[in-house]
Amino acid sequence: MTQASTVKDVAALARLTISEHDIENVTAEFNQTLALFDALQSVDTQGVAPMVNPCTANQPLRTDSVATLVGREGLMKNAPSKAENYFLVPRVID
């Protein structure tokens, strides 16, 4: 299997369309990316502490409670029309 056919297969799996005109450039870029990963694999990481993982930290959570800041009377005083402690709305269907 050639490199160009491998790039075409990877592009198909990623649902990318690569024209025949661009396949050579994409193959070169793909090879550069793979070379970068090879270089990263060869770095000595002995003695390097891992970075902090946010998933292992504790999240302070608030209590989930219902708090009404304004009572029914406070809400009803802003109503343009009201009757028996309910909002009145225009009639939609006659």
Backbone as a chain_set.jsonl record, in Angstrom:
{"seq": "MTQASTVKDVAALARLTISEHDIENVTAEFNQTLALFDALQSVDTQGVAPMVNPCTANQPLRTDSVATLVGREGLMKNAPSKAENYFLVPRVID", "coords": {"N": [[0.849, -1.176, 0.0], [0.648, 2.144, -0.914], [1.85, 5.403, 0.212], [0.163, 7.448, -0.608], [-2.242, 6.105, -1.078], [-2.776, 5.29, 1.512], [-3.2, 7.757, 2.771], [-5.488, 8.531, 1.386], [-7.263, 6.571, 2.315], [-7.339, 7.21, 5.055], [-8.415, 9.769, 4.875], [-10.917, 9.145, 3.844], [-11.999, 7.729, 5.999], [-12.142, 9.815, 7.803], [-14.008, 11.279, 6.618], [-13.296, 13.23, 4.728], [-12.723, 15.121, 1.82], [-10.299, 14.888, -0.549], [-8.659, 16.266, -3.194], [-7.2, 14.871, -6.193], [-5.174, 16.455, -7.08], [-4.195, 17.65, -4.753], [-3.242, 15.596, -3.223], [-0.537, 14.869, -3.003], [0.626, 16.992, -1.52], [-0.847, 16.779, 0.847], [-0.074, 14.256, 1.692], [2.624, 14.731, 2.29], [2.325, 16.567, 4.41], [0.991, 14.945, 6.217], [2.979, 13.049, 6.744], [4.827, 14.731, 8.011], [3.428, 15.341, 10.336], [3.232, 12.805, 11.523], [5.972, 12.376, 11.948], [6.443, 14.328, 13.867], [4.971, 13.266, 16.023], [6.51, 10.968, 16.443], [8.883, 12.185, 17.305], [7.99, 13.328, 19.7], [7.507, 11.023, 21.146], [10.056, 10.174, 21.732], [11.047, 11.836, 23.693], [12.522, 12.321, 26.866], [10.851, 11.745, 29.772], [11.281, 11.206, 32.382], [11.083, 11.844, 35.809], [9.463, 14.029, 35.529], [6.733, 15.633, 36.77], [3.272, 14.762, 36.536], [0.725, 16.788, 34.993], [-1.848, 18.74, 36.581], [-4.945, 17.175, 36.984], [-8.119, 18.11, 36.145], [-10.318, 16.549, 36.646], [-9.905, 15.092, 38.931], [-10.014, 16.854, 41.005], [-11.821, 18.298, 43.742], [-15.064, 19.574, 43.5], [-16.625, 22.364, 44.778], [-19.931, 22.285, 45.678], [-23.084, 23.879, 45.547], [-26.011, 23.839, 47.596], [-28.929, 22.432, 46.255], [-31.623, 24.175, 46.121], [-34.904, 25.605, 46.304], [-35.596, 28.949, 46.049], [-37.618, 31.603, 46.589], [-37.647, 34.857, 45.727], [-39.462, 36.887, 45.489], [-42.711, 37.13, 46.626], [-46.069, 35.878, 45.936], [-47.749, 38.091, 46.066], [-46.033, 40.183, 45.441], [-45.435, 39.556, 42.78], [-47.957, 39.717, 41.588], [-48.614, 42.404, 41.792], [-47.461, 43.694, 39.64], [-48.932, 42.88, 37.503], [-50.835, 43.528, 34.578], [-53.582, 42.981, 34.368], [-55.71, 41.297, 36.63], [-57.359, 38.702, 38.462], [-58.837, 37.153, 41.216], [-56.331, 36.396, 42.282], [-54.889, 35.526, 40.014], [-53.231, 35.867, 36.836], [-54.719, 37.739, 34.219], [-55.318, 37.119, 30.865], [-55.528, 38.042, 27.36], [-58.378, 36.863, 25.543], [-58.105, 34.128, 23.404], [-59.407, 32.305, 21.655], [-62.628, 32.58, 20.374]], "CA": [[0.0, 0.0, 0.0], [1.462, 3.349, -1.011], [1.499, 6.457, 1.162], [-0.986, 8.188, -1.139], [-3.458, 5.322, -0.842], [-3.026, 5.342, 2.956], [-3.791, 9.075, 3.038], [-6.855, 8.488, 0.853], [-8.06, 5.756, 3.242], [-7.543, 7.993, 6.279], [-9.339, 10.851, 4.528], [-12.249, 8.561, 3.719], [-12.474, 7.443, 7.348], [-12.449, 11.104, 8.443], [-15.027, 11.909, 5.764], [-12.697, 14.387, 4.073], [-12.517, 14.982, 0.375], [-9.007, 15.425, -0.98], [-8.555, 16.138, -4.655], [-5.987, 14.209, -6.687], [-4.171, 17.515, -7.216], [-3.655, 17.976, -3.44], [-2.879, 14.387, -2.482], [0.905, 14.871, -2.723], [0.87, 17.929, -0.415], [-1.449, 16.226, 2.057], [0.786, 13.143, 2.102], [3.805, 15.318, 2.926], [1.909, 17.12, 5.696], [0.685, 13.805, 7.062], [4.268, 12.499, 7.158], [5.409, 15.667, 8.979], [2.69, 15.166, 11.588], [3.678, 11.536, 12.11], [7.344, 12.58, 12.421], [6.334, 15.085, 15.115], [4.572, 12.317, 17.06], [7.684, 10.135, 16.737], [9.8, 13.002, 18.097], [7.416, 13.456, 21.038], [7.651, 9.738, 21.83], [11.45, 9.971, 22.129], [11.405, 12.775, 24.754], [12.682, 11.706, 28.177], [9.93, 12.357, 30.73], [11.585, 10.714, 33.727], [11.194, 12.908, 36.796], [8.518, 15.113, 35.251], [5.456, 15.372, 37.443], [2.126, 14.96, 35.641], [-0.042, 18.012, 35.198], [-3.045, 18.585, 37.393], [-6.11, 16.698, 36.257], [-9.289, 18.749, 36.745], [-11.343, 15.562, 36.998], [-9.641, 14.557, 40.255], [-10.205, 17.904, 42.006], [-13.165, 18.371, 44.311], [-15.844, 20.751, 43.119], [-17.576, 22.775, 45.819], [-21.264, 22.371, 45.11], [-24.078, 24.536, 46.378], [-27.194, 23.015, 47.795], [-29.956, 22.668, 45.253], [-32.846, 24.497, 46.843], [-35.765, 26.592, 45.672], [-35.703, 30.165, 46.849], [-38.441, 32.611, 45.93], [-37.279, 36.175, 46.231], [-40.658, 37.716, 45.492], [-43.889, 36.319, 46.872], [-47.165, 35.999, 44.987], [-48.247, 39.47, 46.082], [-45.072, 40.997, 44.7], [-45.596, 39.277, 41.352], [-49.283, 40.15, 41.119], [-48.743, 43.865, 41.744], [-47.02, 44.152, 38.325], [-49.813, 42.332, 36.469], [-51.727, 44.543, 34.022], [-54.951, 42.588, 34.722], [-55.7, 40.139, 37.506], [-58.625, 38.369, 39.122], [-58.711, 36.036, 42.138], [-54.92, 36.05, 42.438], [-54.377, 34.948, 38.77], [-53.05, 36.811, 35.74], [-55.708, 37.684, 33.155], [-54.721, 37.273, 29.536], [-56.591, 38.222, 26.354], [-59.01, 35.649, 25.038], [-57.496, 33.757, 22.129], [-60.424, 31.674, 20.812], [-63.997, 32.999, 20.726]], "C": [[0.895, 1.239, 0.0], [1.006, 4.381, 0.012], [0.273, 7.222, 0.687], [-2.283, 7.417, -0.899], [-3.805, 5.281, 0.646], [-3.693, 6.654, 3.327], [-5.23, 9.119, 2.532], [-7.77, 7.688, 1.776], [-8.36, 6.519, 4.529], [-8.53, 9.123, 6.023], [-10.766, 10.321, 4.405], [-12.84, 8.237, 5.091], [-12.872, 8.727, 8.084], [-13.513, 11.876, 7.672], [-14.547, 13.241, 5.185], [-12.537, 14.095, 2.595], [-11.202, 15.654, 0.014], [-8.9, 15.195, -2.478], [-7.237, 15.46, -5.024], [-4.834, 15.204, -6.812], [-3.471, 17.782, -5.876], [-3.109, 16.773, -2.683], [-1.392, 14.353, -2.137], [1.237, 15.796, -1.546], [0.322, 17.385, 0.895], [-0.614, 15.058, 2.581], [2.029, 13.669, 2.814], [3.454, 15.89, 4.302], [1.596, 16.005, 6.697], [1.972, 13.182, 7.598], [4.953, 13.408, 8.177], [4.727, 15.518, 10.334], [3.106, 13.879, 12.279], [5.098, 11.635, 12.637], [7.348, 13.367, 13.73], [5.919, 14.163, 16.259], [5.722, 11.384, 17.429], [8.681, 10.899, 17.597], [9.283, 13.16, 19.526], [7.573, 12.16, 21.827], [9.068, 9.536, 22.357], [11.886, 10.919, 23.244], [11.464, 12.037, 26.089], [11.803, 12.443, 29.181], [10.15, 11.833, 32.141], [11.735, 11.905, 34.669], [10.272, 14.083, 36.56], [7.182, 14.755, 35.882], [4.304, 15.59, 36.465], [1.393, 16.254, 35.982], [-1.278, 17.71, 36.033], [-4.204, 18.147, 36.51], [-7.349, 17.319, 36.894], [-10.367, 17.749, 37.165], [-11.125, 14.994, 38.401], [-9.829, 15.592, 41.36], [-11.643, 17.883, 42.51], [-13.833, 19.675, 43.9], [-16.744, 21.137, 44.279], [-18.948, 22.996, 45.19], [-22.188, 23.095, 46.077], [-25.256, 23.591, 46.557], [-28.241, 23.404, 46.762], [-31.276, 22.901, 45.975], [-33.601, 25.591, 46.09], [-35.866, 27.786, 46.604], [-36.507, 31.186, 46.053], [-38.119, 33.956, 46.555], [-38.493, 37.08, 46.357], [-41.855, 36.798, 45.69], [-44.958, 36.577, 45.821], [-47.684, 37.429, 44.93], [-47.321, 40.397, 45.298], [-45.178, 40.798, 43.201], [-46.905, 39.838, 40.812], [-49.405, 41.668, 41.032], [-48.287, 44.438, 40.405], [-47.925, 43.671, 37.196], [-50.715, 43.437, 35.922], [-53.19, 44.252, 34.332], [-54.879, 41.342, 35.585], [-57.084, 39.943, 38.095], [-58.393, 37.126, 39.953], [-57.284, 35.496, 42.215], [-54.326, 35.311, 41.222], [-54.172, 36.065, 37.757], [-54.2, 36.634, 34.75], [-55.011, 37.952, 31.841], [-55.853, 37.456, 28.527], [-57.12, 36.877, 25.882], [-58.465, 35.367, 23.642], [-58.551, 33.194, 21.183], [-61.793, 32.123, 21.299], [-64.934, 31.84, 20.763]], "O": [[1.797, 1.358, 0.829], [-0.068, 4.262, 0.602], [-0.569, 7.606, 1.499], [-3.306, 8.01, -0.556], [-4.98, 5.241, 1.01], [-4.644, 6.67, 4.108], [-6.099, 9.69, 3.192], [-8.918, 8.072, 2.0], [-9.482, 6.485, 5.035], [-9.386, 9.404, 6.862], [-11.714, 10.987, 4.822], [-14.031, 8.442, 5.324], [-13.81, 8.733, 8.882], [-13.869, 12.995, 8.041], [-15.278, 14.231, 5.155], [-12.253, 12.969, 2.187], [-11.021, 16.849, 0.246], [-9.035, 14.071, -2.962], [-6.279, 15.48, -4.25], [-3.667, 14.839, -6.668], [-2.283, 18.105, -5.859], [-2.563, 16.935, -1.592], [-1.024, 13.854, -1.073], [2.03, 15.435, -0.676], [0.96, 17.518, 1.94], [-0.468, 14.898, 3.793], [2.441, 13.114, 3.832], [4.211, 15.712, 5.256], [1.906, 16.121, 7.883], [2.046, 12.826, 8.774], [5.593, 12.918, 9.108], [5.391, 15.566, 11.37], [3.312, 13.865, 13.493], [5.411, 11.042, 13.669], [8.169, 13.101, 14.608], [6.464, 14.269, 17.358], [5.891, 11.045, 18.601], [9.266, 10.331, 18.519], [10.073, 13.128, 20.469], [7.753, 12.194, 23.045], [9.266, 8.805, 23.328], [13.022, 10.81, 23.705], [10.585, 11.236, 26.409], [11.993, 13.637, 29.412], [9.29, 12.002, 33.005], [12.439, 12.865, 34.354], [10.3, 15.048, 37.325], [6.582, 13.725, 35.577], [4.357, 16.509, 35.648], [1.443, 16.739, 37.113], [-1.689, 16.557, 36.164], [-4.411, 18.687, 35.424], [-7.611, 17.08, 38.073], [-11.24, 18.085, 37.965], [-12.062, 14.467, 39.002], [-9.807, 15.239, 42.539], [-12.562, 17.497, 41.788], [-13.224, 20.743, 43.952], [-17.55, 20.321, 44.727], [-19.096, 23.805, 44.274], [-22.075, 22.932, 47.292], [-25.462, 22.668, 45.769], [-28.404, 24.582, 46.443], [-31.956, 21.96, 46.384], [-33.019, 26.385, 45.351], [-36.18, 27.652, 47.787], [-36.104, 31.58, 44.959], [-38.297, 34.161, 47.756], [-38.542, 37.942, 47.235], [-41.992, 35.795, 44.99], [-44.771, 37.399, 44.923], [-48.023, 37.923, 43.854], [-47.78, 41.285, 44.58], [-45.031, 41.748, 42.432], [-46.948, 40.373, 39.704], [-50.227, 42.17, 40.265], [-48.678, 45.551, 40.054], [-47.699, 44.026, 36.039], [-51.297, 44.2, 36.693], [-53.968, 45.183, 34.54], [-54.09, 40.437, 35.317], [-57.873, 40.882, 38.212], [-57.82, 36.15, 39.469], [-57.067, 34.284, 42.213], [-53.367, 34.554, 41.375], [-54.852, 37.09, 37.809], [-54.611, 35.508, 34.471], [-54.22, 38.886, 31.715], [-56.994, 37.078, 28.791], [-56.392, 35.886, 25.833], [-58.379, 36.265, 22.805], [-58.583, 33.575, 20.013], [-62.087, 32.057, 22.493], [-66.12, 32.014, 21.041]]}, "num_chains": 1, "name": "protein.A"}
